[in-house]
């Protein structure tokens, strides 16, 4: 089972070489697509060097500037689905997503259409050094989104995901309108509406080891407002009783 990891990057020069090393040490048939948004710190150039070092295993998609998480992944999906990868992974480049978790996620995918790296199932957790307010904000944001959307999942905001190729091919991703982190929620809501089988594998979500986090309270507050828009956008699927997959 060939797996392609897609990781969007913006100023991840400190993390990228370490991430590549960690991924390629796993007992998996794995390659990496780096989607770089013209990082000022030279991440794109570094990615090109890694592609030369690992020909056939590392590819780079250069974009002219910061274009958002949604387009980074959709561009990445389009590129990878034109190839022969059987499994696609969404993964952050900052080590908040432990590469080693891919092993267990791949096992669970054998009986699922998509697998989430979940912080809120038994065995999962968030960074032990997070202050209480940040833990509460993360947990509440998750509870809020899954309650409003009626999702029978524990972690709908996780960005660590493993998809079967055929699942993504049946997803009408052109209907997804959200940018930023709500894109992740909307994508999972669409998968649920289409009745795909969603599994959750426990992960420890660590704070990024190097560099500065891009998450803020403002971003999460904006996301909370947009959850209602997600519910509205797919009202036809819910009204139809989720009649089936496309």
C-alpha positions, 0 to 999 in steps of 0.5 A, a space after each residue: 500500500 503506497 502512501 503519499 503524505 501531503 504537508 503544506 509549508 510556510 517557514 518550516 525550514 527548521 522542521 522539514 529535514 527532520 520530518 523527512 528523516 522521521 517519515 522515511 525511517 518508518 516501515 511503510 511504503 511512503 513518499 512526500 509531497 511538500 506544498 510550499 507557499 513561497 516561504 521567506 525562510 527558504 523552505 522551498 529551496 530546502 524542499 528542492 534540495 530534499 527532492 534531489 536527495 530523495 528522487 522519486 520519494 520527495 516532490 515539491 509543489 511551489 506556489 507564489 505566496 500564502 494561499 491558505 490551507 484549503 487550496 494547499 491540500 486541494 492542489 496537493 490532492 489533485 497532483 497526487 490523484 493523477 499518480 498511483 498513490 493508494 493512500 493520501 495523508 494530511 499532515 502538519 510539518 511542525 511535528 505536532 503530528 507524530 510521524 510514527 502514528 502513521 503505522 497504526 493509522 494505516 492498520 485501521 485504514 484497512 477497515 475504514 475509508 478515512 482515519 483521523 489521528 484523534 486527540 480525544 479518544 482513549 489513548 489520545 491526548 494534547 501537549 502536557 505542557 499546554 496551559 489549562 486555557 488552551 486545553 479547554 479552548 481546544 476541547 470546546 472548539 471540538 465539542 462545539 463543531 461536532 455538536 452543531 454538525 451532529 458528527 459522531 466523532 471525537 476529534 473533528 478538528 484534527 489536521 492529521 488524516 489518512 484517506 483511501 484514494 477512492 474515498 477522495 475521488 468520490 468527494 465533491 471537494 469543489 463544494 468545500 468553501 471554507 478556508 483555514 482550519 474550518 476547511 478540515 471540519 467541512 471536509 470531514 462533515 462532507 465525508 460523514 454526509 456521504 456515509 464514508 466509514 470514519 475511524 479514529 486512531 489515538 495520537 499525542 498532539 505535541 506543541 510544535 518543537 521548532 518555530 512559531 505556532 500559527 494558531 491563535 484565539 482569533 482564528 478559533 473564534 472565526 472558525 466557530 462562527 463559520 461552522 454554521 455556514 458549513 451546516 447550511 452549505 450541505 443542507 441538501 445532503 442532510 435533507 436527502 437523508 444522506 442518500 449515499 456516496 457520489 
